[in-house]
Amino acid sequence: MKKKIITSLILAACLAVLGGCSKGDDAAAGKPGEDKKVRLALVVKNIGNPFFDAVHKGWKEACAELNVESIYRGPEQPTPEGQIEIMESLLAQRVDGITYVANDPQSVVNVSKKAMRRGIAVVGWESGIVPESRHVSTEPVAASRIGAEQVQIMAELIGFKGEFAILSAAATMDNQNTWIRYMKEELKKPAYADMKLVAVVYGDDVREKSYNEALGLFKSYPGLRGIISPTSVGLAAAARAVSDQKKIGQIEVTGLGLPSELAEYVGNGACKTFGLWNPIDLGYLNAYVTYRIAQKEITGKPGDEFDAGRLGHYVIEKQEGVENGLIYLGSLFRFDKENIDTYKTVF
């Protein structure tokens, strides 16, 4: 993650309000026959999630630089059905490009392919790759590194010894499942012989459910030494549970989270360190690559090259067994007491 964070963002102009649009729209489609800007849509797992709010900031920044219209959509709850409905509506609006992070990658295959047949640029990110369902995939960090590094942090926190659990989002979220698979691969190494994964539970990226799942882990496993939560909602909920139950120092918490949400818990020791990429930069990159494909400057195939504003030059990589290419934003970054104050006001 780049340490230089853009702290002032230029907001994309809203042209009109589209009747019947759900919460989360930046702009509307305009009237038939009007000379419209290129329109790019960002579809997230659910509205009201601080991580996706941060992604949205970078997306709007890039859309303003590109002089394109920004649309931001997501269901109220992180359901596949809600995303399908939203994407169908975007097709009806004839947008030029759609970037999405899927609650269930298989569920959006048909609507994604329909968009591509209609000449709409489709970019999928941070979720499972279904061949031919997108022009290109973007990822913040290699999934293998994301999984392995979370186990490494936990091991350091508990001295490479003891029971720990994983508090994930929804069981259908492929990105979460992939990271967990790589966590389990990492645990096979001799260095972790004295560590034991005792449970994987799901909070569905809902704050109270995630909090209650953490409480359930405390009760079910009295000797629990740690919780890894590879989701910003779950990590904040687990840290709050540790604080409320006065288990700071007894149960360590780490995973993927937002500095703005975790600063309090880094400060009181409930979550001493955690990792993440820069979600603002992730949104920014996605806007640029979606625009480049929509303008037919690139196809999304391996070997394509493009510039992404302040992030610089990218070359699309090849994925084994998948025709469409892959773009990595950067690497995982650790937050702790030494740097949390720098980032907590940014995202």
N, C-alpha and C positions, 0 to 999 in steps of 0.2 A: 504494500500500500504506500502510495506516495505520501511523504510527510507534509508536503506543502498542500494545504487544504484551501480551496477557494471559499472565503467566508462571506463574500457579498455576491448574491446571485441576481441575474437579470431576469425578471419575470416575463414570460411569453404573453403577448397581448391576447385577451379574450375577445373574439369577434362577435359572437352572438350566443344566446342561450337556446339550446335545442330542447323543444318540448318533449317531456317524457324521459329525459336522461336521468340515470341514477346518480347518487352522490358520488363525487370524485371527478367529474368532467372539468377540464381546463377551458375548453372552448367547444363551439358547436359547429355543425356541418355547413351552415349557410343555406341560402335559397337556391333552388335549381336555376341553372343558367348564369349564376354569378361567377366571376373570375376569382377562384379560390386559391389560397396557398396550398402547398403540399401539406397533407395532414397525417401526422404520426400519432399512434395510440399506444399507450403503455397500459397493459392489463396485469394487475397484481393479484395475489392470493386473496387479500381482503383489505378493505378500506379501514383506516384507523390503526394500522400496525406501524409503530414508529420507524421500523427498519425500512418499510416501503415508502414512508413519508420522506426519508432521507434519500432513497433512490430517486424519488420524484423530483427532489431539488436539483439533482444533477441533470436529470432528463430535461427539465424546463430550461436550465442554463444552456444546454446544448441546442435545444430547439430555438431559443432566442438568437443564438449565434448563427444558426442556419437559416433564420427567418422563415420557419415553418410553424404550422399550427399544432399545438400540443393538446392531446386528449388523454386524460388519466381516469382509468376505470378499474373497479374491483367490486366483488360482491360484499355485502355486509358481513357475511360469515364465509370462512374459507372452504367453500364447497365446489366440486366440479360442475354441478348444474348451474350455479351462478355464473361461472366463467363462460360456459358454453353460451348462455343467453346473451351475455355481454358481447362476445365475439361475433355472434350472429348479427347483433344490432350494428356492430362496426362495419360488417360487410354490407349491410343495407345502406349505411351512410357513405359507402364507397371511399373509405380512407385509403391512403397510399401505402401505409405500412403499419404493422402491428408487432410489438414486442410483448411477450408474455412469459410469466413464470407460473407453471401449472400446478394446481392442487393435485391433479391426477393426470400425468402425461397422456395416458391412453385415451382419456375421455375427450380430449380436445383434438385428437388426430383428424377426425372427419372435417371439422370446421377449419382447421389449419390448412388442410389440403385444398379445401374449397377456396380459401383465400388465395392460395398460391395459383390455382387455376385461373383466378380472376385477375392475376397480375399484381397482387398485393405483396409487398415485401413482408416476410414473416421471419422473425428472429425469436428464438427461444433461449431462455437463460436459467441457470441454477436449478435445473430439473432434468428428469430422465429424457434421453434422446430416443425418439421414435423415428426410424429412418424415413426420409422423404416427407416429414411433417413440418419442416422449416428450411429456410435457405441456409442458415448458419446458426451455430450455437455459441453463446458466450458464457463463460464461467469466471468467477472471481479468482479462484485458485484451483489447481488440480485437486480433484476429489480425494485422491489418495493422501495428499499432504494434509488436507483439512481434517480427515479422520485421524491420521497418525499423530498429528501435532496436538490434538485435543487430549489424546491418551498420554502423550509425553508431559503435557502440563499437569494433568491429574497425578501422574506418577511422581512428579517433583513435589507436588503439594502434600501427598500422603506418604512420602518416603519410600515409594515403590512397594508398599505393603498394605493390604487390607481390602475390604469389600467396597465396591462402588456400583452405582446404577446409572442408567441413561434415561433422561426425561426428554423425549422427542416431541415433535409436533403431531401431525396426523399420520396414521399408519400407511396411508396411500401416497404420502409425499416422497417421491422417488429420491430427491436430493438428500433428505434426512436418512432414508434407508441406505443409500449408497455410502454416505459418510459413516454410518454405523457399521456397515460391512467392513470398511477399511479400519475402523477402530478395532474390530475383532481380529483382523489380520495382524495389526500391530501388536495386539496382546499375545500373539503366539510366540513372540520373541523371548528368549531366555531372561532378559532384563525384567520382565513383568511376571515372573514365575510365582511371586508372592502376592499378586493382585488378582482379584476375582470379580468378574462382572456378574452381579446377582439378579438383575432385572432390567428390562427395557419397558418403560411405560409411556403413555401418550396423553399429552394435555391438549391436543388439537389446536395449538396456538391460541388458546383462550386463557386469559389471565387467571381467573378463579379456578378453572379446572386444572390448570398446570400447578397452581398453588396447592390444591387439594391432593394432587398426585404426589407432590413432594412430601406432604404430611403423611400420606399413606406409606411411602417408602421409609420414613422415620419409624413408623409403628411396626412395619413388617420385618425390618432388618435393624434390630437394636445396635448391632455392631457396625453399622454403615459408616464408612469413612469419607465417601465423596459422591457427588452427583455431577455428571457431564450433561449439559443441555445444549445441543447444537441448534438452538433457535432463540432469538432475542426475547420473545415473550416468555418462554420456559425458563431461561436463565435468570431473568429478573424475578420471576415468581419463586424459583428455588432459593435465590438469595434472600428474598423477603421471608420465606418460610424458616430458613436457618436463623435469621435475625429474630423473628417473632418467638421462636421456640428456644431461644438462647442456646443455640448449638454452635456458635462461632468458635472455631478452633477444634471442635469435635467432628464436624462434617464440613468438608471443603467443597466448594462449588466452582465450576469453570465451564467453558463452552464458547458459544458465539453470541455476542451481544453488542448493545449500543452504549458508548461511553456516557451519554446523557442519562440513560436509565440505570447504569451500574455504578455511577460515581459514588453514590451514598454507600453502597455495599463494598466497594473497594476501600472506601474510607474507614468503615467500621470493621473490616476484615472478614466479612461474610463471603466475599468473592475477591480473593487477593489478586488474581490475574485471569484474563480471558483473551480470546483472540477474535479477530474480524478483519475483513478487507474494508476498503472505503466505499460505503454504499452510494455516496454522492458521485464518486468517479464511475461506479458501475452503471448508474443511470445515464450519466454523461456518455460513456462509451456506447451503450445500447442505442441511444438516439443517433449517434453518428453512423454506426454500422447499418441501422435500419434506413437511414436517409440515403447512404451510398448505394444500397441495394435498390431502393425505390427509384432512384435516379439512374439506375442501370450503369453506375460507375464500376460496380463489382457484381459478381454473381453469388458470392458466398462460398465458392469452391476453394479447396486448398491451393495455396500459392498466390491468391489474390492479395494485393497490398492496398492500403488506404491510410489516410491521415485522419486522426481523431482529435482535432483542435489542440488543446493544451496537454493532452495525454500523449501526443506524438504519433509516431508511425507504427503500424501493425501489419503483420503478415499472417494470413489465415493458415492454421495448421491442419494437418490431416488426422482424422480419427480412424482407428482400425475398424474395419467392417461397416463403416458408415460413409455414405457418399458426401454429405454436406460437411463443411469445415468447422473448425473450432477456434475460438479466440479466448485467451486467458488475460484477465485484467492485470493481475500481479501476484502477490504472495500474501500469506497470512501475517498479521501484525499483532503483537501482544500489547495489551493495556494493563497498567498497574499503577501503584501510587506515584511512581516517578513521572508518569506522563498523563494521567487521567484528567488533570485540571486543564491541560492544553486542548483536549479534544471534547470535553463534556459540553461545551457551549456550541460545538460545531454540528454534531450529529449524535 
